[in-house]
Amino acid sequence: MAGEQLRVIEAICDKVLDILQADTSLYAGGNAYPSGWTGVLRPDVTGSPSAGYVNLFDKPYDDDGSKHRPAVYVGTRGMEATDSLDYETQSSGGRIEYRVLVVPLIVAAQAADKFSARKQRNQLVHNIKQILLQQILVSAFWYELTIPGNAGGGALSQRVWLSASGGNNQQVAEAMGAIPLQIRYSWSVGCDA
């Protein structure tokens, strides 16, 4: 992949995080987790993560403890954003490629028990979907954003999982979820624009 195209992909991922950061409903409470969170932080941009805030990272998932929770990451070390050619057209100004970018957002919540961790994860996943489904088209970035459902058969799917370690007052539970964003955008090759 060319360096300029990688910059376009990074700009699209940054725009997704910018949209989430700008919407106060990201950290709002709801039916699953009524208390919500204090606010939102972008540790990769502004400094350190903090527990009690929704921490947005432009890097893959990091299993580095409660100071990062709850958190939203762009992928994991084994599941990164992928980009592929959908189709292309030719004009007098050059070639236009219509591309499909799949960005896996990884949601991680942590609590003292599985039930509480699951409630936080579910609320944050809901909040993210509500925000991003209002951003189907963002001119200069993409012309279609969708969140595929549980299709199975190797297709994109949303997944959730839960784990715990320790016991009694030493227990730590982490609930995670993967939200695949399918973003369609155009890429001009050889155009003067």
C-alpha positions in Angstrom: 0.0 0.0 0.0 1.3 3.4 -0.9 2.3 5.9 1.8 -0.3 8.4 0.7 -3.1 5.8 0.8 -2.0 4.8 4.3 -2.4 8.5 5.3 -5.9 8.5 3.9 -6.8 5.4 6.0 -5.3 6.9 9.1 -7.3 10.1 8.4 -10.5 8.1 8.1 -9.8 6.2 11.4 -8.9 9.6 13.1 -12.2 11.0 11.8 -14.2 8.1 13.4 -12.5 8.8 16.7 -13.1 12.6 16.3 -16.8 12.0 15.8 -17.0 9.7 18.9 -15.0 12.2 21.0 -17.2 15.2 20.0 -20.5 13.5 21.0 -21.3 13.7 24.7 -23.6 10.7 24.4 -20.5 8.5 24.1 -20.0 8.6 27.9 -23.7 9.0 28.8 -25.4 6.4 31.0 -28.4 4.4 29.8 -30.5 1.3 30.5 -27.5 -1.0 30.7 -25.2 1.2 32.8 -27.1 4.2 34.2 -24.2 6.1 35.8 -22.2 6.5 32.6 -18.7 7.9 32.7 -17.0 11.3 33.6 -16.1 12.2 30.0 -13.9 11.2 27.1 -10.1 11.3 26.6 -7.8 10.8 23.7 -4.6 9.6 25.4 -2.7 9.2 22.1 -3.3 12.9 21.4 -3.6 14.6 24.8 -1.7 12.5 27.3 -2.5 9.8 29.8 -5.5 7.6 30.0 -7.7 7.7 33.1 -10.1 5.2 34.7 -13.7 6.5 34.7 -13.3 8.2 31.4 -14.0 6.6 28.0 -10.4 6.4 26.6 -10.2 6.5 22.8 -7.0 5.0 21.3 -5.9 5.2 17.6 -3.8 2.1 18.2 -4.6 -1.6 18.7 -5.9 -3.1 21.9 -3.5 -2.9 24.9 -4.0 -5.3 27.8 -2.5 -2.8 30.3 -5.0 -2.8 33.2 -7.7 -0.7 34.6 -6.2 2.7 34.0 -7.3 2.3 30.3 -10.8 1.2 31.0 -13.3 1.7 29.6 -11.5 2.1 26.3 -12.1 1.9 22.5 -9.2 0.8 20.3 -8.7 0.6 16.6 -8.2 -3.2 16.2 -5.9 -5.6 18.0 -2.4 -6.9 17.1 -4.1 -9.7 15.2 -7.0 -7.9 13.8 -6.1 -4.6 12.0 -8.0 -2.3 9.7 -8.2 -3.8 6.2 -8.6 -2.0 2.9 -9.7 -3.5 -0.5 -10.7 -2.4 -3.9 -14.4 -2.6 -4.6 -14.3 -1.4 -8.2 -12.7 1.3 -10.3 -13.6 3.8 -13.0 -11.6 5.8 -15.5 -12.1 9.5 -16.4 -10.1 12.0 -18.4 -8.5 13.2 -15.2 -7.3 9.7 -14.1 -8.6 6.6 -12.3 -11.0 6.6 -9.4 -10.9 3.6 -7.1 -13.9 2.9 -4.9 -12.6 1.1 -1.8 -13.9 -0.7 1.2 -12.1 -0.1 4.5 -13.0 -2.4 7.5 -12.1 -0.8 10.8 -12.6 -3.1 13.9 -13.4 -1.0 16.9 -12.5 -2.9 20.1 -14.4 -2.0 23.2 -13.0 -3.0 26.6 -14.6 -2.5 30.0 -13.4 -3.7 33.3 -15.1 -4.1 36.7 -14.9 -6.2 39.9 -17.4 -8.7 38.6 -18.6 -10.0 35.2 -22.1 -8.6 35.5 -20.9 -5.0 36.0 -18.2 -5.3 33.3 -20.8 -6.7 30.8 -23.2 -3.8 31.6 -20.5 -1.2 30.9 -19.4 -2.9 27.7 -23.0 -3.2 26.5 -23.7 0.5 27.2 -20.6 1.7 25.5 -21.3 -0.5 22.4 -24.8 0.9 22.3 -23.6 4.5 22.6 -21.0 4.0 19.8 -23.6 2.5 17.4 -26.0 5.3 18.1 -23.4 7.9 17.3 -21.9 6.3 14.2 -25.1 5.2 12.6 -25.9 8.9 12.3 -22.7 9.4 10.3 -23.5 7.3 7.2 -22.1 9.9 4.9 -19.2 12.3 5.9 -18.2 14.2 2.9 -14.4 14.4 2.2 -14.0 11.2 4.2 -16.6 8.5 3.2 -19.8 8.0 1.2 -21.1 5.1 3.2 -20.5 3.8 6.8 -22.3 0.6 7.9 -22.0 -1.7 10.9 -22.6 -5.2 9.6 -24.7 -7.5 11.8 -24.1 -11.1 12.9 -23.9 -12.6 9.4 -21.8 -15.6 10.1 -20.1 -17.7 7.3 -16.9 -15.7 7.5 -18.7 -12.4 7.0 -18.1 -9.4 9.2 -19.8 -9.7 12.5 -20.1 -8.0 15.8 -18.7 -10.1 18.7 -18.6 -9.9 22.5 -16.7 -11.8 25.0 -16.1 -11.8 28.8 -13.3 -13.1 31.1 -12.4 -12.9 34.7 -9.4 -13.7 36.9 -8.8 -13.9 40.6 -11.4 -14.5 43.3 -13.4 -12.7 46.0 -12.0 -9.1 46.4 -9.1 -9.9 44.0 -11.4 -10.6 41.1 -11.1 -8.5 37.9 -13.6 -9.0 35.1 -13.1 -7.7 31.6 -15.9 -7.5 29.0 -14.9 -6.8 25.4 -16.7 -6.3 22.1 -15.7 -5.9 18.4 -17.7 -3.6 16.2 -16.7 -3.8 12.6 -17.1 -0.6 10.7 -17.4 -1.0 7.0 -16.5 2.3 5.3 -16.8 2.9 1.6 -14.7 5.7 0.2 -13.2 6.9 -3.1 -9.6 7.3 -4.0 -8.4 9.4 -6.9 -5.3 8.1 -8.7 -3.6 10.4 -11.2 -6.2 13.1 -10.9 -5.3 16.8 -10.7 -7.8 17.5 -7.9 
